[in-house]
Amino acid sequence: MKKASELVERFASEKDHKTRATTLKRLAGGLRSQASEHGSAGFTEKERMVLLEAASLLEAASGQAVKAASLLKIKEQNRIARSNKLKPLLMNECDKLVDLTDRLAFVTGVDLWFLDVLKRECASHAQPLSLLRQRMREAAERLAESLSFGESEASPQELVDKAFESFHQKKHAVIQRHKWEFDEVICSLRAGNAAQAVIAKAQGRS
């Protein structure tokens, strides 16, 4: 029989392992019930022993599933802790990206969906730069989640450094691939920023 540690990745969640454990335990209970009534159920003594042996095997498997659920719970807790450590470190690196093109390259590199959203929203949003900051934060959080699933022994800072090293290596290709879209969004961002400046100036005079 496989060990609990070998079963951890078989199911995606702690709940799945617990469900399997419950199912196996019920099956074992059913076999033991049949074994206890072997005479009326038509089983011989030898067959009764086979039923009991099968029940014991199912109970053992149920126990391993319970252990696997516990191991997966600990693993998920550790992953969440890694993600929480990664998020502020990633945001710190994001804050170093001053150029609008670099910022757009970052969110697009994480997920093209962010660029699609910005294209739709920036043209009509009263404060488009706040939208970009929001999308950068969301992209950083999504990247943190992605990095947190790894089994690397590297520290959170090392993972972040590696992620941004990869970003800078691929940045030029991303910018070239989405140049006209970036230009469109940047135009909207600058226009919105200029409009906000005019409004602020007018309010200051009133």
Backbone as CSV, one residue per row, in Angstrom:
resi,resn,N_x,N_y,N_z,CA_x,CA_y,CA_z,C_x,C_y,C_z
1,MET,0.840,-1.195,0.000,0.000,0.000,0.000,0.880,1.252,0.000
2,LYS,0.461,2.245,-0.770,1.242,3.474,-0.857,1.158,4.258,0.449
3,LYS,2.247,4.994,0.737,2.286,5.819,1.930,1.446,7.079,1.715
4,ALA,1.083,7.722,2.826,0.277,8.943,2.747,0.994,10.024,1.942
5,SER,2.321,10.112,2.126,3.090,11.131,1.409,3.050,10.928,-0.097
6,GLU,2.862,9.670,-0.518,2.778,9.368,-1.944,1.384,9.649,-2.510
7,LEU,0.421,9.783,-1.621,-0.969,9.999,-2.048,-1.360,11.471,-2.056
8,VAL,-0.507,12.333,-1.495,-0.853,13.745,-1.341,-1.274,14.383,-2.652
9,GLU,-0.508,14.126,-3.719,-0.775,14.784,-4.999,-1.871,14.093,-5.812
10,ARG,-2.394,12.994,-5.308,-3.406,12.261,-6.087,-4.702,13.060,-6.218
11,PHE,-5.026,13.820,-5.164,-6.222,14.656,-5.197,-5.824,16.098,-4.932
12,ALA,-6.649,17.020,-5.437,-6.288,18.432,-5.405,-6.491,19.087,-4.047
13,SER,-7.370,18.529,-3.229,-7.682,19.217,-1.980,-7.745,18.261,-0.792
14,GLU,-7.653,18.869,0.371,-7.794,18.124,1.621,-9.171,17.454,1.678
15,LYS,-10.190,18.167,1.204,-11.558,17.637,1.214,-11.666,16.368,0.380
16,ASP,-10.972,16.328,-0.774,-11.024,15.141,-1.633,-10.477,13.910,-0.898
17,HIS,-9.384,14.097,-0.188,-8.785,12.982,0.564,-9.730,12.532,1.682
18,LYS,-10.359,13.493,2.355,-11.280,13.143,3.438,-12.498,12.392,2.900
19,THR,-12.972,12.831,1.734,-14.110,12.141,1.113,-13.732,10.699,0.784
20,ARG,-12.521,10.528,0.246,-12.050,9.176,-0.082,-11.925,8.330,1.181
21,ALA,-11.420,8.936,2.252,-11.267,8.209,3.515,-12.623,7.738,4.028
22,THR,-13.616,8.610,3.949,-14.961,8.263,4.413,-15.561,7.133,3.571
23,THR,-15.366,7.220,2.256,-15.893,6.196,1.352,-15.279,4.836,1.649
24,LEU,-13.976,4.809,1.829,-13.279,3.554,2.121,-13.725,2.964,3.458
25,LYS,-13.917,3.849,4.435,-14.324,3.390,5.761,-15.725,2.782,5.717
26,ARG,-16.608,3.397,4.927,-17.964,2.864,4.791,-17.958,1.502,4.098
27,LEU,-17.106,1.389,3.074,-16.995,0.103,2.389,-16.505,-0.976,3.348
28,ALA,-15.523,-0.598,4.170,-14.997,-1.560,5.146,-16.082,-1.968,6.128
29,GLY,-16.873,-0.972,6.557,-17.969,-1.267,7.479,-18.984,-2.207,6.865
30,GLY,-19.263,-2.013,5.570,-20.203,-2.894,4.880,-19.698,-4.321,4.813
31,LEU,-18.405,-4.474,4.554,-17.826,-5.817,4.496,-17.843,-6.492,5.860
32,ARG,-17.550,-5.724,6.900,-17.564,-6.302,8.250,-18.985,-6.708,8.641
33,SER,-19.945,-5.914,8.206,-21.343,-6.248,8.497,-21.735,-7.566,7.818
34,GLN,-21.298,-7.718,6.559,-21.584,-8.955,5.834,-20.863,-10.144,6.469
35,ALA,-19.639,-9.889,6.918,-18.856,-10.965,7.529,-19.498,-11.444,8.831
36,SER,-20.087,-10.507,9.564,-20.715,-10.867,10.849,-21.984,-11.699,10.640
37,GLU,-22.526,-11.622,9.445,-23.734,-12.391,9.126,-23.422,-13.477,8.093
38,HIS,-22.214,-13.991,8.153,-21.752,-14.891,7.089,-22.640,-16.120,6.918
39,GLY,-23.220,-16.573,8.044,-24.058,-17.761,7.935,-25.306,-17.493,7.120
40,SER,-26.068,-16.475,7.527,-27.306,-16.153,6.825,-27.035,-15.559,5.447
41,ALA,-25.862,-14.942,5.281,-25.519,-14.338,3.982,-25.010,-15.384,3.005
42,GLY,-24.751,-16.577,3.484,-24.331,-17.649,2.593,-22.835,-17.775,2.406
43,PHE,-22.017,-17.088,3.241,-20.567,-17.157,3.128,-20.020,-18.281,4.011
44,THR,-18.990,-18.938,3.539,-18.300,-19.934,4.341,-17.360,-19.215,5.304
45,GLU,-16.807,-19.977,6.228,-15.854,-19.391,7.183,-14.645,-18.820,6.448
46,LYS,-14.189,-19.533,5.442,-13.042,-19.056,4.664,-13.376,-17.742,3.958
47,GLU,-14.580,-17.685,3.407,-15.013,-16.458,2.725,-15.181,-15.309,3.719
48,ARG,-15.632,-15.638,4.928,-15.758,-14.610,5.973,-14.401,-13.997,6.289
49,MET,-13.374,-14.838,6.346,-12.024,-14.345,6.626,-11.523,-13.442,5.503
50,VAL,-11.910,-13.812,4.273,-11.525,-12.977,3.130,-12.186,-11.606,3.242
51,LEU,-13.454,-11.590,3.637,-14.173,-10.323,3.806,-13.519,-9.468,4.889
52,LEU,-13.153,-10.097,5.985,-12.520,-9.361,7.077,-11.150,-8.824,6.669
53,GLU,-10.432,-9.619,5.887,-9.118,-9.180,5.402,-9.280,-7.979,4.463
54,ALA,-10.308,-8.050,3.603,-10.569,-6.938,2.680,-10.986,-5.692,3.459
55,ALA,-11.776,-5.881,4.509,-12.209,-4.756,5.335,-11.013,-4.091,6.012
56,SER,-10.093,-4.914,6.500,-8.888,-4.377,7.139,-8.045,-3.576,6.147
57,LEU,-7.972,-4.083,4.919,-7.212,-3.388,3.879,-7.850,-2.026,3.567
58,LEU,-9.178,-2.012,3.475,-9.880,-0.756,3.201,-9.731,0.227,4.359
59,GLU,-9.758,-0.273,5.572,-9.579,0.591,6.741,-8.180,1.178,6.781
60,ALA,-7.198,0.368,6.398,-5.829,0.868,6.337,-5.698,1.954,5.269
61,ALA,-6.336,1.722,4.134,-6.314,2.709,3.054,-7.017,3.993,3.487
62,SER,-8.092,3.849,4.248,-8.807,5.009,4.774,-7.905,5.824,5.702
63,GLY,-7.158,5.099,6.528,-6.224,5.772,7.436,-5.152,6.541,6.680
64,GLN,-4.655,5.960,5.599,-3.651,6.637,4.783,-4.248,7.877,4.110
65,ALA,-5.512,7.798,3.713,-6.178,8.950,3.101,-6.336,10.084,4.113
66,VAL,-6.628,9.730,5.361,-6.733,10.741,6.421,-5.384,11.417,6.637
67,LYS,-4.314,10.627,6.649,-2.969,11.184,6.811,-2.603,12.085,5.624
68,ALA,-2.995,11.635,4.433,-2.709,12.425,3.229,-3.442,13.765,3.297
69,ALA,-4.676,13.757,3.813,-5.442,15.001,3.969,-4.731,15.950,4.917
70,SER,-4.192,15.385,6.001,-3.472,16.200,6.977,-2.194,16.783,6.375
71,LEU,-1.475,15.957,5.607,-0.246,16.430,4.965,-0.544,17.524,3.942
72,LEU,-1.636,17.341,3.198,-2.004,18.330,2.181,-2.429,19.640,2.839
73,LYS,-3.098,19.544,3.993,-3.492,20.745,4.726,-2.264,21.535,5.150
74,ILE,-1.265,20.831,5.662,-0.018,21.494,6.077,0.683,22.100,4.868
75,LYS,0.688,21.353,3.768,1.324,21.843,2.541,0.654,23.116,2.050
76,GLU,-0.680,23.143,2.087,-1.429,24.320,1.640,-1.182,25.506,2.579
77,GLN,-1.101,25.239,3.880,-0.808,26.309,4.832,0.568,26.907,4.560
78,ASN,1.533,26.048,4.257,2.882,26.522,3.939,2.889,27.326,2.642
79,ARG,2.073,26.873,1.668,1.999,27.592,0.391,1.422,28.989,0.587
80,ILE,0.373,29.083,1.385,-0.252,30.373,1.657,0.735,31.300,2.365
81,ALA,1.495,30.732,3.302,2.502,31.538,4.014,3.557,32.057,3.038
82,ARG,3.983,31.195,2.084,4.958,31.628,1.079,4.378,32.747,0.220
83,SER,3.127,32.573,-0.170,2.470,33.582,-1.010,2.404,34.921,-0.286
84,ASN,2.064,34.895,1.005,1.966,36.131,1.784,3.315,36.823,1.946
85,LYS,4.378,36.038,1.957,5.724,36.625,2.031,6.153,37.185,0.681
86,LEU,5.700,36.544,-0.384,6.100,36.958,-1.731,5.417,38.251,-2.174
87,LYS,4.177,38.449,-1.777,3.398,39.589,-2.272,4.053,40.940,-2.011
88,PRO,4.455,41.260,-0.759,5.086,42.564,-0.544,6.428,42.707,-1.257
89,LEU,7.160,41.601,-1.388,8.446,41.647,-2.081,8.244,41.940,-3.563
90,LEU,7.222,41.326,-4.145,6.914,41.573,-5.553,6.435,43.009,-5.764
91,MET,5.599,43.508,-4.854,5.131,44.883,-4.974,6.288,45.869,-4.847
92,ASN,7.256,45.542,-4.013,8.434,46.396,-3.878,9.185,46.501,-5.201
93,GLU,9.295,45.378,-5.907,9.956,45.382,-7.219,9.095,46.116,-8.247
94,CYS,7.783,45.954,-8.149,6.873,46.651,-9.075,6.999,48.164,-8.918
95,ASP,7.177,48.621,-7.697,7.297,50.054,-7.444,8.540,50.652,-8.105
96,LYS,9.507,49.799,-8.406,10.725,50.274,-9.063,10.522,50.489,-10.572
97,LEU,9.403,49.966,-11.096,9.104,50.133,-12.513,8.426,51.488,-12.711
98,VAL,9.200,52.471,-13.114,8.678,53.829,-13.261,8.067,54.040,-14.637
99,ASP,8.702,53.499,-15.666,8.247,53.693,-17.035,6.905,52.990,-17.260
100,LEU,5.960,53.684,-17.896,4.642,53.107,-18.137,4.715,51.855,-19.005
101,THR,5.623,51.871,-19.981,5.775,50.706,-20.853,6.234,49.490,-20.062
102,ASP,7.157,49.704,-19.124,7.630,48.599,-18.287,6.509,48.049,-17.418
103,ARG,5.688,48.958,-16.901,4.576,48.518,-16.060,3.572,47.686,-16.857
104,LEU,3.294,48.157,-18.051,2.377,47.403,-18.911,2.979,46.061,-19.307
105,ALA,4.286,46.046,-19.535,4.950,44.787,-19.892,4.857,43.794,-18.735
106,PHE,4.942,44.303,-17.499,4.857,43.414,-16.342,3.477,42.773,-16.229
107,VAL,2.429,43.604,-16.246,1.080,43.038,-16.078,0.721,42.117,-17.243
108,THR,1.192,42.478,-18.453,0.910,41.645,-19.628,1.669,40.331,-19.550
109,GLY,2.905,40.391,-19.033,3.707,39.177,-18.887,3.099,38.197,-17.907
110,VAL,2.423,38.723,-16.892,1.758,37.855,-15.924,0.511,37.238,-16.552
111,ASP,-0.304,38.074,-17.210,-1.521,37.580,-17.852,-2.007,38.624,-18.851
112,LEU,-2.208,38.208,-20.077,-2.671,39.119,-21.124,-4.027,39.725,-20.776
113,TRP,-4.768,39.071,-19.921,-6.078,39.580,-19.497,-5.974,40.984,-18.914
114,PHE,-4.899,41.260,-18.171,-4.740,42.581,-17.561,-4.657,43.673,-18.623
115,LEU,-3.971,43.402,-19.710,-3.870,44.375,-20.791,-5.227,44.595,-21.442
116,ASP,-5.962,43.533,-21.660,-7.291,43.643,-22.261,-8.214,44.503,-21.398
117,VAL,-8.133,44.315,-20.088,-8.956,45.100,-19.165,-8.564,46.570,-19.213
118,LEU,-7.268,46.832,-19.198,-6.794,48.218,-19.230,-7.207,48.920,-20.518
119,LYS,-7.173,48.204,-21.624,-7.582,48.791,-22.904,-9.040,49.241,-22.842
120,ARG,-9.875,48.443,-22.193,-11.296,48.780,-22.123,-11.570,49.895,-21.118
121,GLU,-10.865,49.862,-20.003,-11.208,50.746,-18.896,-10.530,52.117,-18.941
122,CYS,-9.278,52.148,-19.397,-8.511,53.392,-19.305,-9.124,54.529,-20.113
123,ALA,-9.730,54.216,-21.242,-10.276,55.261,-22.109,-11.429,56.001,-21.453
124,SER,-12.148,55.347,-20.544,-13.331,55.963,-19.948,-13.195,56.244,-18.458
125,HIS,-12.145,55.749,-17.843,-11.994,55.904,-16.396,-11.501,57.302,-16.049
126,ALA,-12.046,57.867,-14.979,-11.674,59.229,-14.577,-10.229,59.309,-14.090
127,GLN,-9.738,58.212,-13.507,-8.361,58.186,-12.991,-7.665,56.919,-13.505
128,PRO,-7.271,56.930,-14.767,-6.693,55.725,-15.365,-5.401,55.251,-14.701
129,LEU,-4.613,56.164,-14.150,-3.368,55.739,-13.497,-3.654,54.896,-12.250
130,SER,-4.762,55.187,-11.569,-5.129,54.366,-10.407,-5.509,52.964,-10.856
131,LEU,-6.078,52.859,-12.064,-6.397,51.545,-12.632,-5.129,50.736,-12.864
132,LEU,-4.117,51.390,-13.404,-2.859,50.694,-13.676,-2.236,50.208,-12.375
133,ARG,-2.253,51.043,-11.346,-1.708,50.627,-10.042,-2.475,49.428,-9.492
134,GLN,-3.803,49.465,-9.671,-4.636,48.352,-9.203,-4.296,47.061,-9.952
135,ARG,-4.165,47.162,-11.270,-3.844,45.972,-12.063,-2.448,45.449,-11.753
136,MET,-1.532,46.342,-11.449,-0.178,45.889,-11.083,-0.206,45.124,-9.771
137,ARG,-0.998,45.625,-8.822,-1.119,44.928,-7.545,-1.739,43.548,-7.748
138,GLU,-2.778,43.486,-8.570,-3.426,42.197,-8.844,-2.484,41.243,-9.563
139,ALA,-1.684,41.789,-10.494,-0.726,40.950,-11.218,0.343,40.420,-10.268
140,ALA,0.795,41.280,-9.349,1.797,40.853,-8.365,1.240,39.756,-7.473
141,GLU,-0.016,39.893,-7.076,-0.645,38.878,-6.225,-0.808,37.559,-6.978
142,ARG,-1.174,37.655,-8.255,-1.323,36.432,-9.053,0.030,35.746,-9.246
143,LEU,1.067,36.543,-9.481,2.409,35.972,-9.637,2.865,35.329,-8.335
144,ALA,2.542,35.969,-7.211,2.895,35.401,-5.904,2.232,34.041,-5.711
145,GLU,0.959,33.950,-6.095,0.252,32.676,-6.003,0.932,31.615,-6.855
146,SER,1.315,32.003,-8.059,1.966,31.058,-8.973,3.299,30.575,-8.414
147,LEU,4.094,31.509,-7.911,5.416,31.148,-7.377,5.296,30.321,-6.103
148,SER,4.217,30.515,-5.354,4.073,29.832,-4.069,3.849,28.334,-4.215
149,PHE,3.450,27.882,-5.418,3.197,26.459,-5.628,4.474,25.652,-5.835
150,GLY,5.578,26.320,-6.088,6.830,25.610,-6.334,7.364,24.946,-5.077
151,GLU,8.161,23.936,-5.256,8.778,23.217,-4.143,10.231,23.627,-3.941
152,SER,10.610,24.740,-4.551,11.990,25.191,-4.462,12.357,25.536,-3.024
153,GLU,13.617,25.294,-2.666,14.105,25.637,-1.339,14.636,27.064,-1.300
154,ALA,14.522,27.777,-2.407,14.990,29.159,-2.467,14.139,30.036,-1.541
155,SER,14.744,31.104,-1.040,14.025,32.029,-0.171,13.027,32.836,-0.998
156,PRO,12.026,33.462,-0.350,11.075,34.300,-1.094,11.771,35.384,-1.916
157,GLN,12.791,36.014,-1.344,13.503,37.067,-2.072,14.220,36.503,-3.289
158,GLU,14.777,35.315,-3.155,15.451,34.684,-4.294,14.444,34.356,-5.399
159,LEU,13.256,33.910,-5.022,12.218,33.618,-6.014,11.790,34.886,-6.741
160,VAL,11.663,35.972,-5.987,11.279,37.251,-6.581,12.376,37.759,-7.513
161,ASP,13.611,37.668,-7.066,14.735,38.117,-7.898,14.784,37.341,-9.209
162,LYS,14.569,36.049,-9.111,14.586,35.206,-10.314,13.431,35.556,-11.241
163,ALA,12.252,35.816,-10.654,11.072,36.156,-11.449,11.289,37.471,-12.198
164,PHE,11.878,38.454,-11.536,12.095,39.744,-12.196,13.279,39.700,-13.162
165,GLU,14.213,38.822,-12.890,15.293,38.627,-13.862,14.707,38.066,-15.159
166,SER,13.792,37.113,-15.018,13.116,36.547,-16.187,12.271,37.610,-16.887
167,PHE,11.604,38.448,-16.096,10.777,39.516,-16.672,11.622,40.462,-17.524
168,HIS,12.754,40.896,-16.991,13.602,41.838,-17.723,14.192,41.208,-18.994
169,GLN,14.423,39.904,-18.942,14.936,39.214,-20.130,13.890,39.138,-21.241
170,LYS,12.631,38.998,-20.842,11.546,38.821,-21.820,10.806,40.121,-22.126
171,LYS,11.116,41.175,-21.381,10.371,42.430,-21.481,10.351,42.995,-22.897
172,HIS,11.501,43.041,-23.539,11.588,43.643,-24.879,10.675,42.913,-25.864
173,ALA,10.656,41.592,-25.792,9.813,40.807,-26.700,8.336,41.096,-26.446
174,VAL,7.956,41.239,-25.174,6.557,41.537,-24.826,6.170,42.912,-25.354
175,ILE,7.061,43.876,-25.188,6.790,45.238,-25.651,6.627,45.271,-27.162
176,GLN,7.496,44.578,-27.867,7.415,44.549,-29.330,6.131,43.868,-29.803
177,ARG,5.743,42.801,-29.119,4.562,42.036,-29.524,3.278,42.840,-29.333
178,HIS,3.255,43.710,-28.319,2.019,44.434,-27.997,2.204,45.953,-28.128
179,LYS,3.115,46.351,-28.995,3.478,47.771,-29.081,2.279,48.679,-29.328
180,TRP,1.474,48.375,-30.311,0.367,49.281,-30.632,-0.674,49.324,-29.525
181,GLU,-0.853,48.206,-28.824,-1.788,48.185,-27.701,-1.242,48.996,-26.528
182,PHE,0.071,48.866,-26.285,0.703,49.648,-25.231,0.579,51.137,-25.535
183,ASP,0.823,51.505,-26.784,0.733,52.913,-27.180,-0.678,53.451,-26.942
184,GLU,-1.662,52.624,-27.246,-3.061,53.018,-27.056,-3.373,53.253,-25.585
185,VAL,-2.938,52.339,-24.738,-3.203,52.455,-23.303,-2.438,53.630,-22.716
186,ILE,-1.174,53.790,-23.086,-0.360,54.890,-22.566,-0.951,56.241,-22.958
187,CYS,-1.463,56.326,-24.167,-2.115,57.554,-24.617,-3.312,57.867,-23.712
188,SER,-4.102,56.857,-23.392,-5.253,57.047,-22.511,-4.811,57.425,-21.104
189,LEU,-3.738,56.791,-20.637,-3.228,57.082,-19.300,-2.763,58.529,-19.196
190,ARG,-2.022,58.982,-20.179,-1.488,60.335,-20.153,-2.600,61.365,-20.314
191,ALA,-3.557,61.050,-21.171,-4.685,61.962,-21.362,-5.487,62.092,-20.068
192,GLY,-5.726,60.962,-19.425,-6.460,60.984,-18.167,-5.710,61.724,-17.090
193,ASN,-4.393,61.549,-17.049,-3.565,62.225,-16.058,-3.584,63.731,-16.285
194,ALA,-3.521,64.146,-17.566,-3.559,65.565,-17.900,-4.908,66.172,-17.510
195,ALA,-5.974,65.424,-17.758,-7.307,65.908,-17.406,-7.435,66.086,-15.898
196,GLN,-6.881,65.132,-15.147,-6.925,65.226,-13.700,-6.149,66.436,-13.199
197,ALA,-5.042,66.732,-13.847,-4.234,67.887,-13.461,-4.989,69.184,-13.690
198,VAL,-5.691,69.263,-14.818,-6.480,70.462,-15.137,-7.599,70.648,-14.116
199,ILE,-8.276,69.535,-13.762,-9.365,69.589,-12.788,-8.848,70.031,-11.421
200,ALA,-7.714,69.463,-11.033,-7.116,69.801,-9.735,-6.724,71.269,-9.683
201,LYS,-6.182,71.751,-10.784,-5.775,73.152,-10.865,-6.982,74.070,-10.768
202,ALA,-8.076,73.695,-11.495,-9.292,74.489,-11.474,-9.907,74.499,-10.081
203,GLN,-9.888,73.373,-9.409,-10.441,73.292,-8.058,-9.630,74.113,-7.081
204,GLY,-8.316,74.197,-7.342,-7.447,74.976,-6.478,-7.733,76.457,-6.568
205,ARG,-8.216,76.896,-7.718,-8.515,78.323,-7.919,-9.873,78.708,-7.366
206,SER,-10.760,77.718,-7.271,-12.127,78.033,-6.840,-12.211,78.198,-5.315
